[in-house]
Amino acid sequence: MKTPNISKQDILNAFQYRHATKEFDETRKLTEDDINFILKTANLSPSSFGFEPWHFVVVQDKELRELLKPVAWGASLKLDTASHFILGLSMKAPMTNWNSEYIMHMMKNVKQFPKDVIQMYSKFYREFQESDFNLDTDKKLFDWASKQTYIALANMMTSAALVGIDSCPIEGFHQEKTEALLKEKFGVDTDKYGLSYMVAFGYRKAEPPHVKTRRNLDDIVTWQ
């Protein structure tokens, strides 16, 4: 495995270049290689205990995009113009609970742990949920999974910016109504998955109207 050799300035330039693109150029589309590259960075993202509590639905069908508009007030223009539109789903309690079938599948079949390691890992994971983070409700477990799914979102947007592709993260939707739609029209099992965010990818139609503004680094960092 080669050691990365990307200059720090190139990475900072990508962060400066990235902005929440409100309208995309409809005439420009990502290639299959482009979108697979972005999705692979989500696939390679870190997660707590390495259990990957996420799923990504790429919505390219125009009729399905239209169905999202009434429940996603922050996405309308992006649904019309983005090259690719992704729903970031996070696992709910039936999937992420320490004793769920999914967690056992991850340890046994994906990570291929031996039995003694599975027992040890299960013990640590149970203690983490019940004592360390007090994840004692379905809502807490979903919010915890969502935090991890946002790591994948950040990595997708950053990797896109590094290769000159624009993006826009979206939380402007009615969660209950959107999940009902996902269950009815998208085939999503909403007992197992909830919607954390939407994200659009493509190429900006125009340059951002404002220069990126941020607080000074000294205002957000304390050294001790």
Number of C-alpha atoms within 10 A of each C-alpha: 3 4 5 6 6 8 9 9 9 11 15 12 13 19 16 13 17 21 19 15 21 21 22 25 14 15 11 14 18 15 10 8 9 14 19 12 15 21 21 15 19 24 16 11 19 16 16 12 10 11 19 22 23 23 17 17 13 16 18 14 9 10 9 15 16 12 14 19 18 14 19 19 14 18 26 18 13 25 24 16 23 29 24 18 24 19 19 23 24 30 26 25 21 18 20 23 19 21 14 12 12 16 21 17 13 16 21 15 10 11 13 12 14 10 11 9 13 17 13 11 16 17 13 15 19 16 14 14 17 13 11 11 12 12 19 13 9 14 12 16 22 24 17 19 25 23 16 19 26 19 14 26 23 15 20 24 25 22 22 23 20 18 11 15 22 26 29 21 20 20 15 14 21 13 16 12 14 19 20 15 18 21 15 12 11 13 9 18 13 18 12 15 23 26 25 22 20 23 23 28 26 27 22 22 16 11 10 14 6 6 9 11 7 7 7 8 8 8 8 7 8 7 4 3
